Amino acid sequence: MTTKTYSPAEVATRLQSELSAWRYEDGHLRRDLKTADWLASMAVANRISDLAEAADHHPDLLIAWGRVQISLATHDAGGITNKDFALASAIEGCLGGEAGTPAP
């Protein structure tokens, strides 16, 4: 069974309608979060890791003091798939107001 990959135009349309805090960049869905400090960054990363493990789909995370960058792509499919949109949506659901805010 072949996994559908989305064209850049399709990705942009879905992001606009479903995940407006995310962007499409260098073949990945990306989201930058601003956090209060190192511990808050780690807390966000740990929440994401639990979701990723449950989905068996693992994003690249850049964890730093006061920020976390999330980068999603389905490498074995060569692009953005429903797995990426589903995990991005789950991540949005777990963030809540206290877990992280969009980085400027």
Secondary structure, 3 states (H helix, E strand, C coil): CCCCCECHHHHHHHHHHHCCCCEEECCEEEEEEECCCHHHHHHHHHHHHHHHHHHCCCCEEEEECCEEEEEECEHHHCEECHHHHHHHHHHHHHHHHHHCEECC
